[in-house]
């Protein structure tokens, strides 16, 4: 106790925050709850997660990617989180790097786990009447379903990019008809988010979920501009500067709530979220059942060490428990 009091004395003067730093999104209600032991489990895609945090892994095809993916799966299993893979394109015709993506044995059978393909690959497979390749991929990975990432800006800027031959909506609609009853289907963007017309299209389809991939997180358009060695590429930088934030997309989605034909839609709110307070805020605002997703921030800690990753997720889950008990989202931000 004496040491604690001395710490308080030594640190008091340097621990006075600026009033301007107060988070105006919440009411703090210290009298209405007890310290939480746990939060009720969250249902997502027919399975339970202990916390509403979704981990997206990045890639495969290298020793480092293999190590990172397995570490992320270990963390998801430890904390009871859902997880999505990076693009599984390499597995469509060759299983050389299958172990990089074979995470179900690590994750366990009870948590949601999704494969991932780009819209360009899906378009090509459907044109070739090769839906069975997608179905085999899901079965081989023991995944609960497929996330289709829609990324026309990235493909346009990528030196080896694939250009779509028809609107992505038409391909997703065709895929949804074939997947119905076989496995779950979600759609995501990869760093720019989606506007209201695109979301309205998706809400009319019989898909199971949407991941925002909103503007403010990892920006793959920016990555491709940096990768592109052609002389004109640097002048395309403005194409990395537009999109929709997670806050905007929550607003778009909520306004579509009453008009949508799909009342069972679930969301992953991702793109620029920094911590559990962002996650709690957006989940409380969403009129659809939702998780919050992180990719870049999780990867940053995984690249440091396993201990750093687990410490980060421990803080996320414990912080979310506290926020859910003592913070209430204001109806109108001050």
DOMI-303944 format. One record per residue (C-alpha): residue in three letters; residue number from 1; x, y, z. Coordinates in pm, 1 decimal. Each point is the difference from the previous one (the first is absolute). Layout:
<recs>
+------+-----+----------+----------+----------+
: type : seq :       xx :       yy :       zz :
+------+-----+----------+----------+----------+
:  ala : NUM :        X :        Y :        Z :
...
+------+-----+----------+----------+----------+
</recs>
This chain:
<recs>
+------+-----+----------+----------+----------+
: type : seq :       xx :       yy :       zz :
+------+-----+----------+----------+----------+
:  unk :   1 :      0.0 :      0.0 :      0.0 :
:  unk :   2 :    282.3 :    238.4 :     86.2 :
:  unk :   3 :    160.3 :    -54.5 :   -340.0 :
:  unk :   4 :   -331.6 :     56.7 :   -174.9 :
:  unk :   5 :    -48.5 :    332.0 :    180.2 :
:  unk :   6 :    352.1 :    107.6 :    -88.9 :
:  unk :   7 :    -69.5 :    -87.2 :   -364.6 :
:  unk :   8 :   -311.7 :    215.0 :     11.5 :
:  unk :   9 :    191.9 :    294.9 :    140.8 :
:  unk :  10 :    281.2 :    -29.7 :   -256.1 :
:  unk :  11 :   -231.4 :    -39.9 :   -299.7 :
:  unk :  12 :   -283.2 :    237.8 :     88.5 :
:  unk :  13 :    141.8 :    315.1 :   -154.4 :
:  unk :  14 :     79.7 :   -169.5 :   -331.0 :
:  unk :  15 :   -337.2 :   -174.5 :    -25.7 :
:  unk :  16 :   -236.3 :    293.0 :    -51.0 :
:  unk :  17 :   -168.1 :    -35.2 :   -341.2 :
:  unk :  18 :   -111.1 :    287.9 :   -215.4 :
:  unk :  19 :   -375.4 :     52.7 :     14.5 :
:  unk :  20 :      7.8 :     -4.2 :   -378.9 :
:  unk :  21 :    103.3 :   -366.4 :      9.2 :
:  unk :  22 :   -322.2 :   -119.1 :    166.4 :
:  unk :  23 :   -178.5 :   -255.6 :   -222.5 :
:  unk :  24 :   -331.7 :    165.8 :    -80.5 :
:  unk :  25 :   -157.6 :   -314.6 :   -146.4 :
:  unk :  26 :    -91.6 :   -143.0 :    339.7 :
:  unk :  27 :   -173.6 :     66.6 :    325.9 :
:  unk :  28 :    206.1 :   -143.8 :    284.4 :
:  unk :  29 :   -230.8 :   -159.0 :    257.6 :
:  unk :  30 :    211.8 :   -120.7 :    295.8 :
:  unk :  31 :   -295.7 :    -84.2 :    228.0 :
:  unk :  32 :   -200.3 :   -238.4 :   -211.6 :
:  unk :  33 :    213.4 :   -313.3 :    -33.6 :
:  unk :  34 :    234.1 :   -238.5 :    177.0 :
:  unk :  35 :    335.7 :   -101.1 :   -137.9 :
:  unk :  36 :    -78.5 :   -257.8 :   -267.7 :
:  unk :  37 :    134.3 :   -351.8 :     23.2 :
:  unk :  38 :    -97.0 :    -72.3 :   -361.0 :
:  unk :  39 :   -235.7 :    116.2 :   -271.0 :
:  unk :  40 :   -279.8 :   -211.6 :   -145.9 :
:  unk :  41 :    114.6 :   -193.3 :   -307.0 :
:  unk :  42 :    -72.4 :    150.3 :   -340.2 :
:  unk :  43 :   -163.7 :   -198.4 :   -278.1 :
:  unk :  44 :    159.4 :     41.1 :   -341.0 :
:  unk :  45 :    -66.4 :   -205.1 :   -309.8 :
:  unk :  46 :   -162.0 :   -272.7 :    205.1 :
:  unk :  47 :    286.0 :    -33.2 :    249.6 :
:  unk :  48 :     91.1 :    159.9 :    330.4 :
:  unk :  49 :    294.5 :    230.0 :     61.3 :
:  unk :  50 :    101.9 :    113.7 :    346.7 :
:  unk :  51 :     71.6 :    354.9 :   -116.2 :
:  unk :  52 :   -130.7 :    189.0 :   -304.9 :
:  unk :  53 :    345.7 :     41.1 :   -154.7 :
:  unk :  54 :     80.2 :   -142.5 :   -344.6 :
:  unk :  55 :    357.9 :    -76.6 :   -104.3 :
:  unk :  56 :     89.5 :     12.4 :   -367.6 :
:  unk :  57 :    326.1 :   -167.8 :    -93.8 :
:  unk :  58 :    203.8 :    135.4 :   -283.2 :
:  unk :  59 :    148.7 :   -244.4 :   -245.8 :
:  unk :  60 :    182.6 :   -327.4 :    -60.9 :
:  unk :  61 :    282.3 :   -139.7 :   -205.4 :
:  unk :  62 :    305.7 :     73.7 :    213.1 :
:  unk :  63 :    151.0 :   -127.3 :    327.6 :
:  unk :  64 :    -80.0 :    331.8 :    168.9 :
:  unk :  65 :   -362.2 :     -5.9 :   -117.4 :
:  unk :  66 :    -37.3 :   -356.5 :    126.1 :
:  unk :  67 :    132.6 :     96.3 :    341.6 :
:  unk :  68 :   -217.4 :    310.7 :     25.4 :
:  unk :  69 :   -319.2 :   -176.0 :   -110.4 :
:  unk :  70 :     46.0 :   -279.6 :    252.1 :
:  unk :  71 :     75.7 :    249.5 :    275.0 :
:  unk :  72 :   -318.3 :    190.5 :    -81.3 :
:  unk :  73 :   -199.7 :   -323.5 :      9.4 :
:  unk :  74 :    150.1 :    -88.6 :    338.1 :
:  unk :  75 :   -100.8 :    342.1 :    130.0 :
:  unk :  76 :   -352.8 :    -32.6 :   -140.6 :
:  unk :  77 :    -36.2 :   -337.5 :    171.8 :
:  unk :  78 :    133.1 :    135.8 :    329.1 :
:  unk :  79 :   -236.4 :    297.6 :     11.2 :
:  unk :  80 :   -297.4 :   -157.2 :   -178.1 :
:  unk :  81 :      2.1 :    220.8 :   -310.1 :
:  unk :  82 :   -113.2 :    -45.8 :   -359.0 :
:  unk :  83 :    255.2 :      4.2 :   -278.5 :
:  unk :  84 :     21.1 :     50.0 :   -375.2 :
:  unk :  85 :    278.8 :    -99.2 :   -236.6 :
:  unk :  86 :    182.8 :    215.4 :   -248.6 :
:  unk :  87 :    -52.1 :    -77.6 :   -367.7 :
:  unk :  88 :     -4.8 :   -375.6 :    -64.2 :
:  unk :  89 :     50.6 :     40.9 :   -374.7 :
:  unk :  90 :    319.8 :   -203.8 :      6.1 :
:  unk :  91 :   -194.0 :   -305.8 :    122.3 :
:  unk :  92 :   -242.2 :    -15.8 :   -290.2 :
:  unk :  93 :    237.7 :   -205.6 :   -214.0 :
:  unk :  94 :    295.5 :    -82.9 :    223.7 :
:  unk :  95 :     21.8 :   -111.1 :    364.0 :
:  unk :  96 :    372.6 :     69.4 :     40.1 :
:  unk :  97 :    -68.8 :    267.9 :    259.7 :
:  unk :  98 :   -305.6 :   -165.7 :    151.7 :
:  unk :  99 :    155.4 :    -14.8 :    346.2 :
:  unk : 100 :     17.8 :    382.6 :      6.5 :
:  unk : 101 :   -381.6 :      7.0 :    -11.6 :
:  unk : 102 :    -80.5 :   -323.5 :    184.5 :
:  unk : 103 :    -99.2 :    166.5 :    324.2 :
:  unk : 104 :   -312.9 :   -189.0 :    101.0 :
:  unk : 105 :    203.6 :   -257.2 :    197.8 :
:  unk : 106 :    151.5 :    290.4 :    196.4 :
:  unk : 107 :   -320.0 :    202.2 :     32.7 :
:  unk : 108 :   -224.0 :   -291.0 :     96.6 :
:  unk : 109 :   -343.9 :    -85.4 :   -132.7 :
:  unk : 110 :   -212.6 :    235.2 :    211.2 :
:  unk : 111 :    113.7 :    339.0 :   -129.7 :
:  unk : 112 :    -95.5 :    163.2 :   -333.7 :
:  unk : 113 :    268.0 :    -31.7 :   -266.4 :
:  unk : 114 :    -26.0 :    132.5 :   -357.4 :
:  unk : 115 :    195.3 :    -45.6 :   -321.2 :
:  unk : 116 :     54.9 :    294.3 :   -233.1 :
:  unk : 117 :      4.0 :     52.8 :   -377.7 :
:  unk : 118 :      8.9 :    311.7 :   -214.6 :
:  unk : 119 :   -297.4 :     97.3 :   -215.2 :
:  unk : 120 :    214.8 :    -34.5 :   -315.2 :
:  unk : 121 :     78.5 :   -364.8 :     79.5 :
:  unk : 122 :   -364.6 :    -71.2 :     77.7 :
:  unk : 123 :   -107.4 :    159.4 :   -329.5 :
:  unk : 124 :    248.2 :   -215.2 :   -191.8 :
:  unk : 125 :   -102.4 :   -321.5 :    177.4 :
:  unk : 126 :   -370.2 :     57.5 :    -63.5 :
:  unk : 127 :     69.5 :     77.6 :   -366.8 :
:  unk : 128 :    179.4 :   -334.9 :    -17.9 :
:  unk : 129 :   -287.3 :   -179.7 :    177.3 :
:  unk : 130 :    255.0 :    -89.2 :    267.7 :
:  unk : 131 :   -198.4 :     74.0 :    316.0 :
:  unk : 132 :    107.2 :   -343.7 :    121.0 :
:  unk : 133 :    353.5 :    137.8 :     49.9 :
:  unk : 134 :   -138.0 :    250.3 :    250.7 :
:  unk : 135 :   -202.7 :   -268.3 :    176.7 :
:  unk : 136 :    304.6 :   -230.0 :     20.8 :
:  unk : 137 :    207.4 :    285.6 :    143.0 :
:  unk : 138 :   -253.5 :     56.6 :    278.0 :
:  unk : 139 :    -15.0 :   -372.8 :     76.4 :
:  unk : 140 :    377.4 :    -41.4 :     -5.4 :
:  unk : 141 :     48.9 :    287.0 :    245.8 :
:  unk : 142 :   -295.2 :   -111.4 :    216.1 :
:  unk : 143 :   -116.6 :    362.7 :    -21.6 :
:  unk : 144 :   -347.7 :    119.3 :     91.8 :
:  unk : 145 :    -22.8 :    206.0 :   -313.2 :
:  unk : 146 :    159.5 :    237.2 :   -247.5 :
:  unk : 147 :     79.4 :    370.3 :     10.5 :
:  unk : 148 :     11.7 :    156.8 :   -347.1 :
:  unk : 149 :    213.4 :    312.3 :     -2.9 :
:  unk : 150 :   -102.1 :    269.2 :   -247.9 :
:  unk : 151 :    294.3 :    219.8 :    -96.4 :
:  unk : 152 :    -28.8 :    173.3 :   -340.0 :
:  unk : 153 :    228.5 :    287.1 :    105.4 :
:  unk : 154 :    271.4 :   -240.4 :    112.3 :
:  unk : 155 :    -27.6 :   -209.8 :   -316.3 :
:  unk : 156 :     11.0 :    312.4 :   -219.1 :
:  unk : 157 :    317.6 :    121.0 :    168.2 :
:  unk : 158 :    168.9 :   -338.5 :     27.5 :
:  unk : 159 :    254.1 :    -64.6 :   -280.0 :
:  unk : 160 :   -125.0 :   -359.4 :    -26.4 :
:  unk : 161 :   -361.7 :     84.9 :     86.6 :
:  unk : 162 :   -309.3 :   -175.8 :   -135.1 :
:  unk : 163 :   -265.3 :    220.6 :   -157.3 :
:  unk : 164 :   -362.3 :    -97.6 :     51.8 :
:  unk : 165 :   -208.7 :    -71.1 :   -308.4 :
:  unk : 166 :   -332.1 :     78.7 :    167.4 :
:  unk : 167 :   -123.4 :    175.8 :    314.7 :
:  unk : 168 :    101.4 :   -176.8 :    318.6 :
:  unk : 169 :   -361.6 :     -5.0 :    116.2 :
:  unk : 170 :    -97.2 :   -233.0 :   -284.0 :
:  unk : 171 :    276.6 :   -246.5 :     86.9 :
:  unk : 172 :    -91.6 :      6.0 :    370.7 :
:  unk : 173 :   -365.7 :    -54.9 :    -85.0 :
:  unk : 174 :     89.9 :   -302.4 :   -213.6 :
:  unk : 175 :    229.2 :   -137.2 :    270.6 :
:  unk : 176 :   -265.0 :     48.3 :    270.5 :
:  unk : 177 :   -244.5 :   -212.0 :   -197.8 :
:  unk : 178 :    250.0 :   -286.6 :    -15.5 :
:  unk : 179 :    122.6 :     18.0 :    359.7 :
:  unk : 180 :   -343.5 :      8.1 :    160.2 :
:  unk : 181 :    -23.7 :   -277.2 :    257.4 :
:  unk : 182 :    357.4 :   -117.9 :    -64.6 :
:  unk : 183 :    208.7 :    253.9 :    190.1 :
:  unk : 184 :    -15.1 :    357.2 :    130.3 :
:  unk : 185 :     81.9 :    291.3 :   -229.8 :
:  unk : 186 :    134.1 :    342.7 :     93.6 :
:  unk : 187 :    122.2 :    297.2 :   -205.8 :
:  unk : 188 :    265.0 :    255.6 :     96.9 :
:  unk : 189 :    192.5 :    293.7 :   -138.7 :
:  unk : 190 :    373.0 :     32.1 :     62.2 :
:  unk : 191 :     66.9 :    352.2 :    122.2 :
:  unk : 192 :   -230.2 :    249.8 :   -170.1 :
:  unk : 193 :   -335.2 :   -117.6 :    136.4 :
:  unk : 194 :   -326.7 :     11.4 :   -194.3 :
:  unk : 195 :   -255.2 :    268.3 :    -76.4 :
:  unk : 196 :   -377.8 :    -18.8 :     56.1 :
:  unk : 197 :    -91.2 :   -132.4 :   -344.9 :
:  unk : 198 :    242.1 :   -291.7 :     25.9 :
:  unk : 199 :   -118.5 :    -83.4 :    351.8 :
:  unk : 200 :   -362.3 :     17.3 :   -111.1 :
:  unk : 201 :     76.6 :   -254.0 :   -274.7 :
:  unk : 202 :    162.4 :   -236.3 :    249.8 :
:  unk : 203 :   -282.8 :     30.5 :    250.5 :
:  unk : 204 :   -240.4 :   -125.8 :   -265.0 :
:  unk : 205 :    197.5 :   -320.4 :    -58.5 :
:  unk : 206 :    -24.1 :   -321.5 :    196.5 :
:  unk : 207 :    348.3 :     24.7 :    141.9 :
:  unk : 208 :     87.1 :    -39.2 :    367.4 :
:  unk : 209 :    219.3 :    296.5 :     76.2 :
:  unk : 210 :    200.1 :    304.5 :   -103.2 :
:  unk : 211 :    342.9 :    106.3 :    121.4 :
:  unk : 212 :     53.5 :    371.8 :    -43.5 :
:  unk : 213 :    375.9 :     22.7 :    -65.3 :
:  unk : 214 :    -63.4 :    371.3 :     38.3 :
:  unk : 215 :    226.5 :    293.0 :    -81.3 :
:  unk : 216 :    246.8 :     70.0 :    278.7 :
:  unk : 217 :    160.7 :   -341.0 :     39.6 :
:  unk : 218 :    246.3 :   -184.5 :   -222.9 :
:  unk : 219 :    -33.4 :    161.6 :   -341.9 :
:  unk : 220 :     79.9 :   -250.1 :   -273.9 :
:  unk : 221 :    -35.3 :    264.8 :   -269.4 :
:  unk : 222 :    287.8 :    184.8 :    162.8 :
:  unk : 223 :    200.0 :   -322.1 :     24.7 :
:  unk : 224 :    -43.3 :    -74.3 :   -371.0 :
:  unk : 225 :    104.5 :    351.5 :   -101.8 :
:  unk : 226 :    319.4 :    -48.0 :    199.3 :
:  unk : 227 :     55.7 :   -342.8 :   -161.1 :
:  unk : 228 :    -63.4 :    123.4 :   -353.1 :
:  unk : 229 :    329.3 :     86.8 :   -170.4 :
:  unk : 230 :   -152.2 :    153.1 :   -313.1 :
:  unk : 231 :     84.4 :    366.7 :    -47.0 :
:  unk : 232 :   -357.7 :    124.0 :     11.2 :
:  unk : 233 :    -99.2 :   -193.9 :    315.5 :
:  unk : 234 :     92.4 :    270.0 :    250.9 :
:  unk : 235 :   -240.8 :    237.1 :   -171.2 :
:  unk : 236 :   -289.3 :   -233.8 :     84.2 :
:  unk : 237 :     34.7 :     71.0 :    372.7 :
:  unk : 238 :   -336.5 :    186.8 :     12.7 :
:  unk : 239 :   -168.5 :   -338.8 :    -56.2 :
:  unk : 240 :    109.3 :   -103.6 :    349.0 :
:  unk : 241 :   -163.3 :    302.2 :    158.8 :
:  unk : 242 :   -373.1 :    -64.6 :    -19.6 :
:  unk : 243 :   -236.2 :   -236.8 :    175.1 :
:  unk : 244 :   -233.8 :    -30.6 :    295.7 :
:  unk : 245 :     86.8 :    -26.0 :    368.6 :
:  unk : 246 :   -143.2 :   -257.9 :    237.2 :
:  unk : 247 :   -213.8 :    272.5 :    158.4 :
:  unk : 248 :   -146.0 :     92.3 :   -339.0 :
:  unk : 249 :    -68.0 :   -361.9 :    -86.8 :
:  unk : 250 :   -178.9 :    -61.4 :    329.8 :
:  unk : 251 :   -225.2 :    293.4 :    -92.7 :
:  unk : 252 :    -61.9 :   -135.4 :   -350.6 :
:  unk : 253 :    -79.9 :   -346.6 :    137.0 :
:  unk : 254 :   -234.1 :    124.4 :    270.5 :
:  unk : 255 :   -197.1 :    203.2 :   -252.6 :
:  unk : 256 :    -43.9 :   -313.8 :   -208.7 :
:  unk : 257 :   -124.9 :   -205.4 :    294.4 :
:  unk : 258 :   -369.9 :     36.4 :    -70.3 :
:  unk : 259 :     34.1 :    -27.4 :   -377.3 :
:  unk : 260 :    216.2 :   -310.8 :    -15.9 :
:  unk : 261 :   -144.9 :   -332.9 :    -98.7 :
:  unk : 262 :    273.9 :   -174.4 :    197.6 :
:  unk : 263 :    -90.6 :     26.9 :    367.7 :
:  unk : 264 :    270.2 :   -247.3 :    109.7 :
:  unk : 265 :    299.5 :    195.1 :   -128.4 :
:  unk : 266 :    300.9 :     19.1 :    231.9 :
:  unk : 267 :    284.1 :    248.8 :    -21.5 :
:  unk : 268 :    370.2 :     19.7 :     71.8 :
:  unk : 269 :     83.0 :    366.1 :     60.4 :
:  unk : 270 :    362.0 :     40.8 :   -106.9 :
:  unk : 271 :    223.9 :    267.3 :   -143.3 :
:  unk : 272 :    189.2 :    246.0 :    218.2 :
:  unk : 273 :   -116.5 :   -127.7 :    339.5 :
:  unk : 274 :    274.5 :     62.1 :    253.3 :
:  unk : 275 :   -119.7 :   -172.1 :    314.5 :
:  unk : 276 :   -285.2 :   -151.1 :    201.4 :
:  unk : 277 :   -163.6 :    341.3 :     51.4 :
:  unk : 278 :    -39.9 :     40.4 :   -375.5 :
:  unk : 279 :   -131.1 :   -355.3 :    -17.2 :
:  unk : 280 :   -248.8 :     46.7 :    281.9 :
:  unk : 281 :   -118.1 :    332.0 :   -141.1 :
:  unk : 282 :    -74.0 :   -136.0 :   -347.5 :
:  unk : 283 :   -161.6 :   -319.8 :    122.7 :
:  unk : 284 :   -233.6 :    199.7 :    222.0 :
:  unk : 285 :    -89.5 :    229.3 :   -290.5 :
:  unk : 286 :    -66.0 :   -283.0 :   -245.8 :
:  unk : 287 :   -360.6 :   -110.3 :    -41.1 :
:  unk : 288 :    126.6 :   -328.9 :   -141.9 :
:  unk : 289 :    177.3 :   -263.3 :    210.6 :
:  unk : 290 :    369.9 :     61.0 :    -48.7 :
:  unk : 291 :    358.5 :    -70.4 :     97.1 :
:  unk : 292 :    285.1 :    244.0 :    -35.6 :
:  unk : 293 :    298.0 :   -101.9 :   -207.9 :
:  unk : 294 :    370.7 :     73.5 :     12.0 :
:  unk : 295 :    270.6 :   -108.0 :   -241.5 :
:  unk : 296 :    287.4 :    247.3 :    -16.2 :
:  unk : 297 :     14.3 :     68.3 :    374.3 :
:  unk : 298 :     -8.9 :   -370.1 :     83.3 :
:  unk : 299 :    268.6 :    -71.1 :   -258.9 :
:  unk : 300 :    219.7 :    276.7 :    142.1 :
:  unk : 301 :      5.7 :   -170.7 :    339.1 :
:  unk : 302 :     39.6 :   -348.7 :   -147.8 :
:  unk : 303 :    309.3 :    117.1 :   -187.2 :
:  unk : 304 :    158.4 :    107.8 :    329.1 :
:  unk : 305 :    -52.6 :   -320.7 :    195.3 :
:  unk : 306 :   -254.3 :   -250.9 :    120.6 :
:  unk : 307 :      8.6 :    159.8 :    346.1 :
:  unk : 308 :    -70.4 :    343.6 :   -146.1 :
:  unk : 309 :   -294.7 :   -132.5 :   -201.7 :
:  unk : 310 :   -153.3 :   -176.4 :    299.9 :
:  unk : 311 :     51.1 :    307.5 :    221.4 :
:  unk : 312 :   -175.5 :    216.2 :   -260.2 :
:  unk : 313 :   -298.0 :   -235.6 :    -25.0 :
:  unk : 314 :    -16.2 :    -28.9 :    377.8 :
:  unk : 315 :    -31.5 :    378.3 :     19.6 :
:  unk : 316 :   -262.1 :      1.8 :   -277.9 :
:  unk : 317 :   -221.2 :   -259.3 :    166.5 :
:  unk : 318 :     35.3 :    136.8 :    353.5 :
:  unk : 319 :    -52.2 :    357.3 :   -120.1 :
:  unk : 320 :   -312.3 :   -101.3 :   -190.2 :
:  unk : 321 :   -141.6 :   -161.3 :    314.5 :
:  unk : 322 :     51.6 :    320.8 :    194.8 :
:  unk : 323 :   -144.1 :    222.6 :   -274.2 :
:  unk : 324 :   -310.8 :   -215.2 :    -32.8 :
:  unk : 325 :    -66.9 :     36.8 :    372.1 :
:  unk : 326 :     79.5 :    363.0 :     73.8 :
:  unk : 327 :    -31.3 :    192.9 :   -327.0 :
:  unk : 328 :   -317.7 :     92.9 :   -186.3 :
:  unk : 329 :      8.8 :    138.2 :   -350.6 :
:  unk : 330 :   -144.2 :    349.6 :    -25.5 :
:  unk : 331 :   -286.7 :     36.0 :   -243.1 :
:  unk : 332 :    162.9 :    309.6 :   -146.9 :
:  unk : 333 :    374.4 :     55.1 :     17.4 :
:  unk : 334 :     91.7 :    323.0 :    183.9 :
+------+-----+----------+----------+----------+
</recs>
